[in-house]
Amino acid sequence: MPQRKIFNDPVHGFISIPQGLVFDLVEHPWFQRLRRIKQLGLTPLVYPGALHTRFHHTLGAMHLMEEAIDVLRLKGHAISHEEALGAIMAILLHDIGHGPFSHALEHSIVSGMPHELISDIFMDRLNTKFNNQLELALAIFRDNYPKRFLHQLVSSQLDVDRLDYLKRDSYFTGVSEGSIGTERIIKMFEVSNDQLVAEAKATYSIENFLVARRLMYWQVYLHKTVLAAENMLVSILKRARWISTRGGDLFTTPSLGRFLKNDYNQQMFLDDPSLLASFASLDDFDIMTSIKVWVDSSDKTLSQLCSDLINRRLWRIKMQDTPIDDLTLNEYLSKVKDRCQVGYEDAPFFIASGVVENRAYDPNFSTINVILRNGESVDVTKASGRLALQYLAEPTRKFYLCYPKALDHHINTPTF
């Protein structure tokens, strides 16, 4: 048996990493970079314990993938050593394309390129570096492999990615509503017609999983204070880009400076290997180091935004069921100019609006099927027979408006 490296994970207990290609990938600088990217971005401003990283999560997901493969093998499904290795590497690298602060800055550093696409490019380059040993992992990751259930373990509505991050994020935030029966769900995994399904006995555990996911989105991922902080961070990067593209003198780390001054698309990443290398050197430290320096920037708008974020003077946020109309936006922009004493072109950097959506179960993306005793495979909402579960498939949208607290009527003195 090959030797394995073992470490103690607070969520799953002891996790082992096999020596060889998988361990070499974990040791690679591109993967080690995930140690420097927090899993939940700015959520520690609300839940101080949420300091875990993408590195923690990916290794936890890898561990759950190994457990899922063992379960399916014991139930008589043929999964070769090479296929198991490919699935393990696919889940190990599924988040390698995340930028600083995870989802918060996903389209601020590189516009129009989600992290999944950047992960795909990273995996292609790693495949070249490791003499095409990641071909099977790439096929599984891209859903090009005949055994589709392997891809569904990586990416679906009931994949090991979600099973890990829900339990992990619940643990580190202390939000007990997100706790799920990960072990039981995995033990109930089955394969039917080359599709990943669950035994009928897992129906209530899956119900709990979906309810927990919905609650975690409102209480953690879409928490209104987290949204306000993330919009401040986005506004800071917008202002920094505004200054950089106009030739302003602005401190940045070399990699961050490159992305602030230029817009890059997918083809540019494919044509210029140095772009991926620059992105691979970006992490949370680049952003926070720059923001700390920008507190003393000669640009008053950038200085104020950075000072407020660093010192947790976060924006106020209003959430409602209807879109924010232009009249309201213009009213708040006018208040910003008057109360915060900023110019016309600076005011938009202190206002943010948008929409968030919470959908615990999306059958249009993929379905969660359970297999009945008669061998029939049905959607979990039908197997449950509970009307409440069907409502989880309905999206809930909230529209928000963020603005400085100085705009509230009970505050008589401007912030700036």
N, C-alpha and C positions, 0 to 999 in steps of 0.2 A: 504494500500500500504506500502511495506517495505521502511524504511528510506534509503536515498542515500547520499553518500559523494560527494561533488561537488568541482571541481577545474577548474581553468581558463587555457585553453590551447591556446597558441598563434596562432595555426593553425586552430583548429576547434571551438574555443570558449569554452563555458562551457561544461565540460564532467562530467558525474555522474557515480559513482561506487556504485552498490547496496550493501547494508549491507548483511551479511551472508557469504556464501562460497567464492564468488568472492572477496569480500573485505578481507577475511582472507588470500586468496592466494596473493593478492597484499601486504598485511602486512608481509608475510612470508620473513625471511631473504634472502632466495634464490632469491626471486623476487626483493627485495630492492637492492640487489647487482647490478641490471641493472642500477641503478642510477650512478654507478661508472664505467660504460663502455660506452665510446663515440660511438655514432651511426656510425660515419664516420672515426674512427681511427685517422690517421695522417693528414686527410684532412684540419684541422685548420691551418696547416703550409702553405696552399695555400689560403684557404677561412677562415679568422680568426673568422667569426661568426658561423662556423659549430661545435659548442660545445654542441649540444644536445645529449641526451643519448638514449640507448636502452629502458630505462624506459619511456621516452617521447613517443617513437614510439609504444611500445606495448599497452600503454593506448589509443593512438590515433587509432590504429587498432581495439581495442576492441570497441571503440565508433562507428567506421564505421560498424563493424559487427552488432551492435544493430540497426543502421539505416537501414542496408540491410535487416535484419530480419523483421523489421516493414514494409518496402516496400513490401516484398513478402507476408506478411500476409494480407496487404490491397488489394493485387491482388488475394486473395482467396486461397493461398497455405497454407495448414495445417502445422504449426510448433508449437509443444507443448512447454510448459514452460520448460520442462526438455531438449528438443532438443535445444532450444534457449540458455539455460544455458550451455549446453555441447559445442556448437559452440563458445560461448563467452569465455569459459575457454580454449578451444583449441587455439584460436588466442591470448589470453592473454599470454599463456605459449609457443608460437611457437618459441620464440627467447631466452628462458631461458638458453639454452645450449651454448650461445655465450661466448667465452673466451675473455681475455683482447684485446683491440683494434679491436674487432669485426673480420672482415675477414682477416685483415693483418697478424694475427698470428694463423689462424685457424688450420694449420697443423704443427706449430712450437712447441706449448705446448704439444699437444697430436697428434701424427702422425696417419693418416689413419682413423680419426674419425671426420666427418663433424659435425657442430653444430647441425644439425637436429637430428642426432643420439644421441648426448649428451642430447638434449632437451627431446627426447623420454625416456631416462633413468631417467632424473629429474622428468618427469611426472609420471612415474611408482612409484618412491619413494614417491612423493607427494600423489599419490593415496592411498598408504599404510598408510601414516601419517593421511590422512583425511578419513579413514575408507571406502575406495573404492567408494567415491563419485565422482571420476573422470573417472569412467568406460566409460561413454558415450562420454566424451571429448576425451579420448584416442581412442575410436573407430572412431570418426570423424577425429581426427588428422591423424590416420593411414589409412584412407579411407576404413574402415571396416564396415561402417554404411550404411544401405540400401538407405537412402536419400543422394545420392552422391553429390548433389548440396551444401550440408552443408560443405563437405570437400573442394569443389571447391571455396567456399568463403574464406577458410583458405589458400589453396594452389592451384593456377592455374595461367594462364596467365593474368587473370583479377581479382585477389583476393583483399581483403581489405588490405592485407599486402602491396602490391605494390601501391595501391591507397594512402595509408598513407605515405609511405616513399618517394615517388616521390614528393608529395606536400610539405612534411616536409623538405626534403633535399634541395629542391628548395628555400624554405623560408629562411632557416638558412644560406645557402651559398650565397644567393642573385642572383642565376642563374635563371633568369626569364624564360628561355626556358623550364624549367622543370615544369612550372605551368600547372596544368591540371584541368578539370572540374569534380572533384571528386563527388560533390553533384549530378550533372546531370547524370553521369554514374550510380550511385547507384539508382537513381529514375527510371532508365530505365531497371533495373534488372528484369528478368523473369525466369521461370522454364519451360522447355519443355522436356518431356520424362526423367524426373529426372535429367536433365542436366541444369547447370546454363547458361543462355543465356541473351542477351540484346535485347531490342526492336530495330527495324530498325532505329528509330529516333536517336538512340545513335551512329550510325555509324561514323559520323564525330568527335564526342567526343572521340571515341575509337581510331580513326586515330590520333588525337592530342595526346592521351595518349601514343601510340606507338612511334610516332615521338619524343615526350618529353623524353621518356625512352632512346631512342638511343642517343639523344643529351646529356642527363645527364651522360650517361656512358663515352662519350668522354671528356666532360667538367669537370666532377667531379669524378666519381668512377674510371675511368681509366686515369685521368689527369696525364701527364707524370711526373710532379714533385712529385705528390702523390706516383706514382709507385716507383720513386727513393727513397723517404723517407721510404716507406714500405719495400723495399729491404734492406735498411740499417738496419732497425729494425730486420728483419729476420736474417741478418748476425750477428748482435749483439747477438741474442739468440743462434745462432749456435756456436759462439765463446765461449759464457758463458757455453754452454753444453760441448764443447770441453775441456774446463778447468776443469769443474766439474767431468767429467767422467775419468779424469786423476789424480784425487785426489788433484787438486789445491785448494788453500785457496781462496774462493770467497764468498763475502757477498751476501746473498739473503734473501728474506722473507721465512719463513718455507715452505709454500706451493709451491712457485716457485722453491725452492731448490729441493723439492721432484721430480718435473717433469723434472728438468734439469738433474738430476742424473739417471733417469730411463725412459725407454720406456714402455708405457702401452697400451694395446689393449682393445677392447670392452669386452671380456670375463673377463678380470681383473677388469674392472669397475663393472661388474655384480656380481662378486664373493666377492669383497672387498668394503663394504660400505664406508670405510674411504677415498677411492680414490675420490668418488664424493664429499665428504665433503671437501677434500683438494682443488678440482677444484672449488667448490662453494665459497671458500675464496679468489680466485684469481680475480683480477680486474686490471684496468689500473694503479692504484696506486702501486701495487706490481712491475710492470714493470718499471715505471718511477722512483720510489724510488731506485730500484736497479741500473738503468742506471746512475742516478746522483752520486751514490757512486762509480760506476765502472769508472767514469771519472778519478778518482785518482788510478785506479788499477795499480798494478806492471806489469801486462801484457800490453805491449805497444800497441798491436793491439786492444785489447778490449778498452783500454783507449782512443785511437784515434777515434774509431768508435763512442763511446758514446759521446765524446766531440763534434764531428762534428754534431751528431744528435741533441744534446741539444742546440747547438748554431746555428742551421740551416745552417751548411755548408754542403749542400746536394750534393749528387753525380750528375754528369752529366748523361744524358740519351739520347741515340740515338734510334730512332724507324724506322723500315723499313718493307717492305712488304715481304721480304725473310728471312729465318732462319739465325741466326748468325752462321757462319761456324767455325770449330775448328781452322783453321789458324788464323782467326781474334781474337778468344778468347786467343790463345797462345800469339799472338802479344801484346794484352793488358795486359796479365799476366806478360810478360817480362817487359813492360813499368812500371807496378806497382812496380816490384822489383827494377828497376833502379831509377825511379824518386822519389818513396816514401820510398826507402831504407828499405824494409822489406825482410824477408827471404822467401825461396821457399815455405815452408808450410804455411806461413801467407798470401801470395799474394791472394789466392782464396777468402779470406774473404773480399777483397776490389773490387771484381768483381761479377756482377750478370747478368744473362741473362734469357730470358724466352719468353713467348708468351701470349698475351691477346686477348680475343675475344669479340666482341660486336655483339649481336644478339637480336634485340628488340622484335622479335616475333619468337617463335620456335614451329611450328605446330606438331613437333615430340614429344614434351613434352605434350602439350594439345592444343586444339584449342579455339579460341574466336569465338563463334557463335552468329549470330543475327537472330531473328525470323521475317520473312516477313509477310505481311498482309494475305497471303494465308495459313499461319501456317507453312510454310517450314522453316527449320533451316539451315542456310548456313554459311560457314566460312566468317569472316569479310572481308578478302581480295577479295572474290568474290562479296560480297554485295556492297563493295565500288566501284568496277569497275575501280579503279585507279591503274595503273601499278606501280606507285611509292610505294604504300603500300606493294605490293608483294615483292619488293626488301628488305623491312625491315626483311623479313624472311631469307635473305641470310646472313650468318655470315661474319663479317669483322675481319680479324686477323692482328695483328701487332706484330712483333718480336722486342725485345728491348735488349739493352746492357747498363748496368749501371757501372760507374767507377768514381774514384776521379777526381775532376777538375784539379788536378795537372798534369794530363796526357795531357791536352790540350797544343798545341805547344806554345801558346802565354803566358803561365805561365812558368816562368823560374826557380822559386824556389819551392822545394817540400813542400807539406802540412805538413809533419811530420818531 
